[in-house]
């Protein structure tokens, strides 16, 4: 659709009743409110939020009159348009056009100034995305691995072939049954009546692989439904991107076999803010009506708010809360850093600012952010904060500029500490980072909220080889692997826990959980003194250290250990409140 040099605009309309939606979202998610759980329908929310037909039509006509072609209307609150530099200058004037261009390449937008009077007041935000190259820069900005990574597994010849015989004993790693046992999933609930929507920004899971994985685990279910947003994209993203797309879908389908599975395929080449777009689409999706959203994709907090501001995503999440939607997100696999190192130094990629930085969307205060743990032993069960080696797959190792992965966590520089975290994270608390570093006191929204296994034990596959992590079982390219993992696995499994909790609540005539954080933090605090009743198992060992390349004096890249936080009792910025005891959680929230 777009040629090099063209621009894609994501235009977001103002809500009609923003103040009413804000108050409603607060009340329906507050366990102490008489309106707790009294969500509105999508039709009611549309009346409160969507711009009038007249206002929207006036805006669309203005864009078309200025030769900016509207090529998609994914929701009543968003349109996607394309324009050349010349058309932008004619429509907005050179100053505003330059500001828009700056916002897409490093500016700092703080508001909409200078909009033409014909559309001023109707539009909340315009995000511009420039197509300068065949997608490499835009993909990297969202943490998506390059399409140049190999398309096949380098270890395929060693991986067992998937068949109708079930999971081969030689696979190793953690099975669906293992995870259900470790986290005490009851057999009564399978997520029936829930719809889980998964964000996908690259690759596409193979239906054959998904069905092989499900059948091997005794699950018979329909293929996932795909919703394409932003037009078709190059599906040849290589093994790494396809692995990311497959992990969450496979395990959601296996852990909540009764839930409907939808995949929102958003083209990051054409959509400037995939996360806000996903929420907007879900809020307006009357056909599938997702009740749970999942994002395993992350981006640096500073980059996101610099390019997109904070209002659009936050306001859309309030709409989701008003509907009773839960959004579950991965905290990231970068320790206290914010993403993949992307400063090239020779053949190496390094970080230019090796200090704690936040990860979006985990820093947002209306999402459930999920961190990662490492299970080092099953008998006895030993679970610590995740900081461990990379998987054994060579393609994965070469695409990840890390020597040691870890669960992400810390404090936001943009989002203040939410009220529901106050009892667990008073400003008087201090959190340690490394042996010779000063402790950190809370300075913003703390994340993650909860945790779950991201990796298994570190093993040496052959004499003299580097240590590698073992993780979740998965079928890729028709073969079994045992190294799926990261918080890209922790978050989808937590989404299935929410689905089972929703199902249990509905069975007793109660509402869905919706924005669940205030309730979870309240339960954890009330039952902190009685561990036998607490629905969380506190993780008090381990840390979130990572090893990566950092830029030192004279621009030289050197290997560096970026110390993360240490796990401790109560909430911590490593594993949050801890890992779930699912049966106790369900019993508590449905009673």
C-alpha positions as CSV (number, residue, x, y, z in Angstrom):
1,X,0.0,0.0,0.0
2,X,2.6,2.5,1.1
3,X,5.7,3.5,-0.9
4,X,8.9,4.5,0.7
5,X,8.7,8.1,2.0
6,X,4.9,8.0,2.6
7,X,3.3,8.5,6.0
8,X,0.7,6.6,7.9
9,X,-1.5,8.6,10.4
10,X,-3.4,7.0,13.2
11,X,-6.1,9.4,14.1
12,X,-7.8,9.0,17.5
13,X,-11.1,10.8,18.3
14,X,-12.0,12.3,21.7
15,X,-14.6,10.4,23.8
16,X,-17.9,12.2,24.3
17,X,-18.1,11.3,28.0
18,X,-14.5,11.0,29.1
19,X,-15.3,12.2,32.7
20,X,-18.2,9.8,33.1
21,X,-16.1,6.8,31.8
22,X,-13.3,7.7,34.2
23,X,-15.6,7.7,37.3
24,X,-17.3,4.5,36.1
25,X,-14.0,2.7,35.7
26,X,-12.9,3.7,39.2
27,X,-16.1,2.4,40.8
28,X,-16.5,-0.9,39.0
29,X,-13.0,-1.9,39.8
30,X,-13.0,-0.9,43.5
31,X,-13.9,-3.9,45.7
32,X,-15.1,-1.5,48.4
33,X,-17.6,0.3,46.1
34,X,-21.3,-0.6,45.9
35,X,-20.8,-0.4,42.1
36,X,-18.1,-3.1,42.1
37,X,-18.5,-5.3,39.0
38,X,-21.4,-3.4,37.6
39,X,-20.1,-3.1,34.1
40,X,-21.8,-1.6,31.1
41,X,-22.5,-3.2,27.8
42,X,-20.6,-2.4,24.6
43,X,-23.6,-0.7,23.1
44,X,-23.9,1.6,26.2
45,X,-20.2,2.3,26.2
46,X,-20.3,3.2,22.5
47,X,-23.0,5.8,23.3
48,X,-20.7,7.2,26.0
49,X,-17.4,7.2,24.0
50,X,-17.8,7.2,20.3
51,X,-17.8,10.5,18.5
52,X,-21.1,11.5,16.8
53,X,-21.6,10.4,13.3
54,X,-21.6,14.1,12.2
55,X,-18.4,14.9,13.9
56,X,-16.6,11.9,12.5
57,X,-17.9,12.4,9.0
58,X,-16.7,16.0,9.1
59,X,-13.2,14.9,10.1
60,X,-13.1,12.2,7.4
61,X,-14.3,14.6,4.8
62,X,-11.6,17.0,5.8
63,X,-8.9,14.4,5.4
64,X,-10.2,13.3,2.1
65,X,-10.4,16.9,0.8
66,X,-6.7,17.2,1.6
67,X,-5.9,14.0,-0.4
68,X,-5.1,12.0,2.7
69,X,-6.6,8.6,1.9
70,X,-8.4,6.8,4.7
71,X,-7.6,3.2,4.2
72,X,-9.0,1.6,7.3
73,X,-11.5,2.2,10.1
74,X,-10.6,-0.4,12.7
75,X,-12.9,1.1,15.4
76,X,-15.4,4.0,15.8
77,X,-12.7,5.8,17.7
78,X,-9.7,5.3,15.2
79,X,-9.1,5.8,11.5
80,X,-5.9,5.1,9.6
81,X,-4.9,7.4,6.7
82,X,-1.9,7.8,4.4
83,X,-0.3,10.9,3.1
84,X,2.8,12.1,1.4
85,X,5.0,14.8,2.9
86,X,3.6,17.3,0.5
87,X,0.0,16.5,1.5
88,X,0.9,16.8,5.2
89,X,2.4,20.3,4.6
90,X,-0.7,21.4,2.6
91,X,-3.1,20.1,5.2
92,X,-1.5,21.1,8.5
93,X,1.1,23.7,7.4
94,X,4.8,23.2,7.5
95,X,5.2,23.9,11.3
96,X,2.6,21.4,12.4
97,X,3.7,18.9,9.8
98,X,7.3,19.1,11.1
99,X,6.1,18.6,14.6
100,X,4.2,15.5,13.6
101,X,7.3,14.2,11.8
102,X,9.4,14.9,14.8
103,X,7.0,13.0,17.0
104,X,7.6,9.9,14.9
105,X,11.4,10.2,15.0
106,X,12.3,11.5,18.5
107,X,10.2,14.6,19.3
108,X,8.3,15.0,22.5
109,X,4.6,15.7,21.9
110,X,2.7,17.2,24.8
111,X,-0.6,18.1,23.2
112,X,-2.3,19.0,20.0
113,X,-1.6,22.6,19.0
114,X,-2.4,24.3,15.8
115,X,-5.0,21.9,14.5
116,X,-7.3,23.4,11.8
117,X,-10.5,24.6,13.3
118,X,-12.6,22.2,11.2
119,X,-11.3,19.2,13.2
120,X,-10.0,20.8,16.4
121,X,-11.9,19.5,19.5
122,X,-12.9,16.3,17.8
123,X,-9.4,14.7,17.6
124,X,-7.5,13.5,20.7
125,X,-4.3,12.5,19.0
126,X,-2.6,12.0,15.7
127,X,0.3,9.5,15.6
128,X,2.4,9.5,12.5
129,X,4.5,6.6,11.3
130,X,6.9,7.1,8.4
131,X,7.6,4.3,6.0
132,X,11.3,5.0,5.3
133,X,12.5,1.5,4.7
134,X,11.1,-2.0,4.2
135,X,10.0,-2.2,7.8
136,X,13.3,-2.8,9.6
137,X,13.2,0.3,11.8
138,X,9.6,0.2,12.7
139,X,9.8,-3.5,13.6
140,X,12.8,-2.9,15.8
141,X,11.0,-0.1,17.6
142,X,8.4,-2.6,18.8
143,X,11.1,-5.2,19.9
144,X,10.3,-7.4,16.9
145,X,13.3,-9.5,15.7
146,X,14.5,-8.9,12.1
147,X,12.9,-10.8,9.2
148,X,16.4,-11.8,8.3
149,X,16.6,-14.4,11.1
150,X,16.6,-17.9,9.7
151,X,13.2,-19.3,8.9
152,X,13.8,-22.8,10.3
153,X,15.0,-24.2,13.6
154,X,18.7,-24.9,13.6
155,X,18.1,-27.8,15.9
156,X,15.3,-29.4,13.9
157,X,17.2,-32.6,13.3
158,X,17.5,-33.3,17.0
159,X,13.9,-32.4,17.9
160,X,11.3,-35.2,18.1
161,X,8.6,-35.2,15.4
162,X,5.1,-34.3,16.6
163,X,2.6,-37.1,16.0
164,X,-0.7,-38.5,17.2
165,X,1.1,-40.5,19.9
166,X,1.2,-37.7,22.5
167,X,4.2,-36.0,24.0
168,X,7.4,-38.1,23.6
169,X,9.1,-38.8,26.8
170,X,12.4,-37.6,25.3
171,X,11.1,-34.0,25.0
172,X,11.8,-32.9,28.5
173,X,10.8,-29.5,29.8
174,X,7.5,-28.6,31.4
175,X,4.3,-30.1,30.1
176,X,0.7,-28.7,30.4
177,X,0.1,-31.3,33.2
178,X,3.3,-30.1,35.0
179,X,2.2,-26.5,35.1
180,X,-1.3,-27.3,36.2
181,X,0.1,-29.4,39.1
182,X,2.7,-26.9,40.2
183,X,0.3,-24.0,40.3
184,X,-2.6,-26.1,41.7
185,X,-5.1,-25.7,38.8
186,X,-8.5,-27.3,39.7
187,X,-10.1,-29.6,37.1
188,X,-13.5,-27.9,37.4
189,X,-12.8,-24.9,35.2
190,X,-11.6,-24.6,31.6
191,X,-12.4,-21.0,30.7
192,X,-15.7,-21.8,29.0
193,X,-17.7,-18.6,28.2
194,X,-14.6,-16.4,28.1
195,X,-12.9,-15.0,25.0
196,X,-9.1,-14.4,25.2
197,X,-7.6,-12.0,22.6
198,X,-3.9,-12.2,22.0
199,X,-1.9,-9.4,20.4
200,X,0.4,-10.5,17.5
201,X,2.8,-8.1,15.8
202,X,4.9,-10.6,13.7
203,X,4.8,-14.0,12.2
204,X,1.8,-16.2,12.3
205,X,1.4,-19.4,14.3
206,X,1.0,-22.6,12.2
207,X,-2.5,-24.1,12.7
208,X,-0.9,-27.6,12.2
209,X,1.6,-26.9,15.1
210,X,-1.1,-25.6,17.4
211,X,-3.4,-28.5,16.7
212,X,-0.6,-31.0,17.2
213,X,0.3,-29.5,20.5
214,X,-3.3,-29.4,21.7
215,X,-4.1,-33.0,20.6
216,X,-0.9,-34.3,22.3
217,X,-2.3,-32.7,25.5
218,X,-5.7,-34.2,25.1
219,X,-7.4,-31.0,23.9
220,X,-9.9,-30.8,21.1
221,X,-10.7,-27.3,20.1
222,X,-11.3,-24.9,17.2
223,X,-8.5,-23.1,15.4
224,X,-7.9,-19.5,16.6
225,X,-9.7,-16.7,14.9
226,X,-7.6,-14.1,13.3
227,X,-8.5,-10.4,13.0
228,X,-6.3,-8.4,10.6
229,X,-5.7,-4.7,11.5
230,X,-3.6,-2.4,9.4
231,X,-3.6,-4.5,6.2
232,X,-1.6,-7.6,5.3
233,X,2.1,-7.7,6.2
234,X,5.1,-9.8,5.2
235,X,4.5,-13.0,7.1
236,X,8.1,-14.2,6.5
237,X,9.5,-13.1,9.9
238,X,11.7,-16.0,10.6
239,X,11.8,-18.6,13.3
240,X,12.2,-16.2,16.2
241,X,9.1,-14.1,15.4
242,X,7.0,-17.2,14.7
243,X,8.1,-18.7,18.0
244,X,6.8,-15.6,19.8
245,X,3.5,-15.8,17.9
246,X,3.1,-19.5,18.7
247,X,3.9,-19.7,22.4
248,X,1.0,-17.8,23.8
249,X,-1.6,-19.1,21.4
250,X,-0.6,-22.7,22.0
251,X,-0.6,-22.5,25.8
252,X,-3.7,-20.4,26.1
253,X,-5.5,-23.0,24.0
254,X,-4.2,-25.9,26.2
255,X,-4.7,-24.3,29.6
256,X,-8.1,-22.9,28.9
257,X,-9.5,-25.3,26.3
258,X,-13.1,-24.0,26.8
259,X,-12.2,-20.4,26.1
260,X,-12.5,-18.8,22.6
261,X,-9.1,-17.7,21.3
262,X,-8.8,-14.7,19.1
263,X,-5.6,-13.3,17.6
264,X,-5.5,-9.6,16.7
265,X,-2.9,-9.5,13.9
266,X,-1.8,-5.8,13.9
267,X,0.6,-4.6,11.3
268,X,3.3,-2.5,13.0
269,X,4.4,-1.1,9.7
270,X,1.0,0.6,9.3
271,X,-0.2,1.2,12.9
272,X,1.8,3.6,15.0
273,X,0.5,2.4,18.4
274,X,-0.4,-1.3,18.3
275,X,-1.3,-1.5,22.0
276,X,-3.8,1.3,22.0
277,X,-5.3,0.0,18.7
278,X,-5.7,-3.4,20.2
279,X,-7.6,-2.1,23.2
280,X,-9.8,0.1,20.9
281,X,-10.6,-2.8,18.7
282,X,-11.4,-5.1,21.6
283,X,-13.7,-2.5,23.2
284,X,-15.7,-2.2,19.9
285,X,-15.6,-5.9,19.0
286,X,-19.3,-6.8,19.4
287,X,-18.8,-10.0,17.4
288,X,-16.2,-11.7,19.6
289,X,-16.6,-9.6,22.8
290,X,-13.2,-10.4,24.3
291,X,-13.1,-10.5,28.1
292,X,-9.3,-10.9,28.5
293,X,-6.6,-9.2,26.4
294,X,-3.0,-10.4,26.4
295,X,0.2,-8.7,25.2
296,X,3.6,-10.3,25.3
297,X,5.1,-7.5,23.2
298,X,6.9,-4.8,25.0
299,X,8.7,-1.5,24.2
300,X,10.7,0.9,26.3
301,X,8.6,3.2,28.5
302,X,10.5,6.3,27.4
303,X,10.1,5.5,23.7
304,X,6.4,4.8,24.0
305,X,5.4,7.9,25.9
306,X,7.7,10.1,23.8
307,X,6.1,8.9,20.6
308,X,2.5,8.4,21.7
309,X,1.9,10.4,24.9
310,X,0.0,8.8,27.8
311,X,-3.6,9.8,27.3
312,X,-4.8,7.6,24.5
313,X,-3.8,4.2,26.0
314,X,-4.9,5.2,29.5
315,X,-8.3,6.5,28.4
316,X,-8.9,3.4,26.3
317,X,-8.0,1.1,29.2
318,X,-10.7,3.0,31.3
319,X,-13.2,2.0,28.6
320,X,-12.0,-1.6,28.8
321,X,-12.3,-1.5,32.6
322,X,-15.9,-0.2,32.3
323,X,-16.7,-3.2,30.2
324,X,-15.1,-5.7,32.6
325,X,-12.1,-6.5,30.4
326,X,-8.9,-7.7,32.0
327,X,-5.6,-6.9,30.2
328,X,-2.7,-9.2,31.1
329,X,0.8,-8.1,29.9
330,X,4.3,-9.5,30.1
331,X,6.7,-7.5,32.2
332,X,9.6,-8.2,29.8
333,X,12.7,-10.3,29.8
334,X,15.3,-7.5,30.2
335,X,15.8,-7.3,34.0
336,X,15.8,-3.6,35.0
337,X,16.6,-2.5,31.4
338,X,13.8,-1.6,29.0
339,X,14.3,-3.9,26.0
340,X,16.6,-5.2,23.4
341,X,20.0,-3.4,23.1
342,X,20.0,-1.6,19.7
343,X,23.2,0.5,19.6
344,X,25.5,-1.2,17.0
345,X,29.1,-1.4,17.9
346,X,30.9,-3.4,15.2
347,X,29.2,-6.8,15.1
348,X,27.7,-6.3,18.5
349,X,24.6,-4.6,19.8
350,X,24.9,-2.7,23.1
351,X,22.9,-0.5,25.4
352,X,23.8,3.2,25.6
353,X,22.2,3.8,29.0
354,X,22.8,0.8,31.3
355,X,20.6,1.8,34.3
356,X,17.0,1.0,35.4
357,X,14.3,1.9,32.8
358,X,10.6,1.1,32.6
359,X,8.9,-1.3,30.2
360,X,5.6,-0.5,28.5
361,X,2.8,-1.6,28.8
362,X,3.8,-3.2,32.1
363,X,4.2,0.2,33.7
364,X,0.6,1.2,33.0
365,X,-1.7,1.2,36.1
366,X,-4.7,-0.5,34.5
367,X,-3.0,-3.7,33.4
368,X,-2.0,-6.9,35.2
369,X,1.8,-7.1,34.7
370,X,3.3,-10.6,34.9
371,X,6.9,-11.3,35.8
372,X,8.9,-14.5,35.6
373,X,10.3,-17.1,37.9
374,X,12.7,-20.0,37.4
375,X,11.9,-23.5,38.7
376,X,15.2,-25.1,39.5
377,X,13.9,-28.3,41.1
378,X,10.6,-30.1,41.0
379,X,11.3,-32.5,44.0
380,X,11.3,-30.6,46.2
381,X,9.7,-27.7,44.3
382,X,12.2,-24.8,44.3
383,X,11.2,-21.6,42.6
384,X,13.2,-18.4,42.5
385,X,13.2,-15.1,40.6
386,X,14.2,-15.7,37.0
387,X,17.7,-14.7,36.0
388,X,19.2,-17.4,33.8
389,X,20.9,-18.4,30.6
390,X,19.4,-18.3,27.1
391,X,17.7,-21.2,25.4
392,X,19.9,-23.7,23.5
393,X,18.6,-22.7,20.1
394,X,21.4,-21.0,18.1
395,X,19.1,-18.8,16.2
396,X,17.5,-17.5,19.4
397,X,20.9,-16.9,21.0
398,X,22.2,-15.0,18.0
399,X,19.1,-12.8,17.8
400,X,19.2,-11.8,21.5
401,X,22.1,-9.5,22.5
402,X,22.1,-10.9,26.1
403,X,24.2,-13.4,27.9
404,X,21.8,-13.6,30.8
405,X,18.0,-13.1,30.7
406,X,15.9,-12.0,33.6
407,X,12.4,-11.0,34.5
408,X,11.7,-7.3,34.1
409,X,10.5,-5.1,37.0
410,X,11.0,-1.8,38.7
411,X,9.2,1.5,38.9
412,X,7.7,3.8,36.2
413,X,9.1,7.3,35.6
414,X,5.8,8.4,34.0
415,X,3.0,6.6,35.9
416,X,2.6,7.5,39.6
417,X,2.1,4.9,42.3
418,X,-1.5,3.7,42.2
419,X,-3.7,3.8,45.3
420,X,-4.2,0.0,45.3
421,X,-0.4,-0.4,45.7
422,X,0.0,1.9,48.6
423,X,-0.3,-0.7,51.4
424,X,2.3,-2.9,49.8
425,X,4.7,-0.3,48.5
426,X,4.9,2.6,50.9
427,X,7.4,5.2,50.1
428,X,9.4,4.2,53.2
429,X,10.2,0.8,51.7
430,X,13.6,0.3,50.1
431,X,14.5,-2.3,47.5
432,X,18.1,-3.6,47.1
433,X,20.0,-3.8,43.8
434,X,23.3,-5.6,44.0
435,X,25.8,-5.8,46.8
436,X,27.4,-2.4,46.3
437,X,24.6,-0.3,45.0
438,X,22.3,2.0,47.0
439,X,18.8,0.8,47.7
440,X,15.9,2.2,45.7
441,X,12.7,3.7,47.2
442,X,9.5,3.6,45.2
443,X,9.1,6.5,42.8
444,X,6.2,5.4,40.5
445,X,3.9,2.5,39.6
446,X,5.7,-0.7,40.7
447,X,5.7,-3.7,38.4
448,X,5.2,-6.6,38.0
449,X,2.0,-7.4,39.9
450,X,2.3,-11.2,39.9
451,X,4.6,-13.9,38.4
452,X,4.7,-17.4,37.0
453,X,7.4,-19.7,35.6
454,X,9.4,-18.2,32.8
455,X,12.1,-20.8,32.6
456,X,13.2,-24.1,34.1
457,X,16.6,-25.2,35.3
458,X,19.8,-24.4,33.6
459,X,21.4,-27.5,32.0
460,X,24.5,-28.4,30.1
461,X,23.4,-30.3,27.0
462,X,26.9,-31.7,26.2
463,X,30.4,-31.5,27.8
464,X,32.0,-28.1,27.4
465,X,28.8,-26.5,26.1
466,X,27.3,-23.3,27.6
467,X,24.5,-23.6,30.1
468,X,21.1,-23.4,28.5
469,X,17.6,-22.9,29.9
470,X,14.9,-25.5,29.7
471,X,11.3,-24.2,29.7
472,X,7.9,-25.0,28.3
473,X,7.1,-27.7,25.8
474,X,5.9,-26.6,22.4
475,X,5.5,-27.8,18.8
476,X,7.3,-25.7,16.2
477,X,7.6,-26.7,12.5
478,X,6.1,-30.1,13.3
479,X,8.7,-30.9,16.0
480,X,8.8,-30.8,19.7
481,X,11.0,-28.2,21.6
482,X,11.4,-27.7,25.3
483,X,12.7,-24.2,25.5
484,X,9.7,-21.9,25.1
485,X,9.7,-19.4,27.9
486,X,10.2,-15.9,29.2
487,X,7.4,-13.7,30.4
488,X,5.9,-14.3,27.0
489,X,4.8,-17.6,28.5
490,X,4.1,-16.3,32.0
491,X,1.5,-13.8,30.9
492,X,-0.6,-16.1,28.6
493,X,-0.8,-18.7,31.4
494,X,-2.0,-16.0,33.8
495,X,-4.6,-15.0,31.2
496,X,-6.0,-18.6,31.4
497,X,-6.1,-18.2,35.2
498,X,-8.2,-15.1,34.8
499,X,-10.5,-17.0,32.4
500,X,-11.0,-19.8,35.0
501,X,-11.7,-17.3,37.7
502,X,-14.2,-15.5,35.6
503,X,-16.0,-18.8,34.8
504,X,-16.1,-19.7,38.5
505,X,-17.6,-16.3,39.4
506,X,-20.2,-16.4,36.6
507,X,-21.2,-19.9,37.8
508,X,-22.2,-18.2,41.2
509,X,-24.0,-15.3,39.5
510,X,-21.1,-12.9,40.0
511,X,-19.6,-10.5,37.5
512,X,-16.3,-11.0,35.7
513,X,-13.2,-9.7,37.5
514,X,-12.4,-6.9,35.0
515,X,-9.5,-4.8,36.3
516,X,-8.4,-7.3,38.9
517,X,-5.4,-5.6,40.5
518,X,-7.2,-3.8,43.4
519,X,-8.8,-7.1,44.4
520,X,-5.6,-9.1,44.2
521,X,-3.6,-6.7,46.2
522,X,-6.4,-6.5,48.8
523,X,-6.5,-10.3,49.2
524,X,-2.7,-10.6,49.5
525,X,-2.6,-7.9,52.2
526,X,-5.5,-9.4,54.2
527,X,-4.1,-12.9,54.1
528,X,-0.4,-12.0,54.4
529,X,-0.2,-13.2,58.0
530,X,-1.8,-16.6,57.2
531,X,0.3,-18.2,54.5
532,X,-1.8,-21.4,54.5
533,X,-4.7,-19.3,53.2
534,X,-2.8,-16.9,51.0
535,X,-3.6,-17.3,47.3
536,X,0.0,-16.4,46.5
537,X,3.2,-18.2,47.1
538,X,5.8,-15.5,47.9
539,X,9.1,-15.8,46.0
540,X,11.9,-14.6,48.3
541,X,15.1,-15.8,46.5
542,X,16.8,-14.8,43.4
543,X,17.3,-11.5,41.5
544,X,16.8,-9.9,38.1
545,X,20.4,-9.5,37.0
546,X,21.1,-9.5,33.3
547,X,24.4,-9.6,31.3
548,X,24.6,-7.6,28.1
549,X,26.9,-5.4,26.2
550,X,27.0,-1.7,27.3
551,X,28.7,1.3,25.8
552,X,31.6,2.6,27.9
553,X,34.0,5.4,27.4
554,X,35.1,6.2,23.8
555,X,32.0,4.3,22.5
556,X,33.5,0.9,23.2
557,X,31.0,-1.9,23.9
558,X,31.9,-4.2,26.8
559,X,30.1,-7.1,28.5
560,X,28.4,-5.8,31.6
561,X,26.3,-7.2,34.5
562,X,23.3,-4.8,35.0
563,X,22.2,-5.6,38.5
564,X,18.5,-6.0,39.0
565,X,16.5,-6.1,42.2
566,X,16.6,-8.8,44.8
567,X,13.5,-10.8,45.6
568,X,12.1,-10.3,49.1
569,X,9.0,-10.9,51.2
570,X,5.7,-9.2,50.4
571,X,5.6,-7.4,47.0
572,X,8.9,-6.8,45.2
573,X,9.8,-5.4,41.8
574,X,10.9,-8.9,40.7
575,X,8.0,-11.2,41.1
576,X,5.3,-8.9,42.4
577,X,3.0,-10.5,44.9
578,X,4.3,-13.9,44.0
579,X,3.1,-16.9,42.0
580,X,-0.5,-18.2,42.2
581,X,-2.2,-21.0,44.0
582,X,-5.0,-21.2,41.5
583,X,-7.4,-23.3,43.4
584,X,-7.2,-20.9,46.4
585,X,-7.5,-17.9,44.2
586,X,-10.7,-19.3,42.6
587,X,-12.2,-20.2,45.9
588,X,-11.5,-16.7,47.4
589,X,-12.7,-14.6,44.4
590,X,-15.9,-16.6,43.9
591,X,-16.9,-16.8,47.6
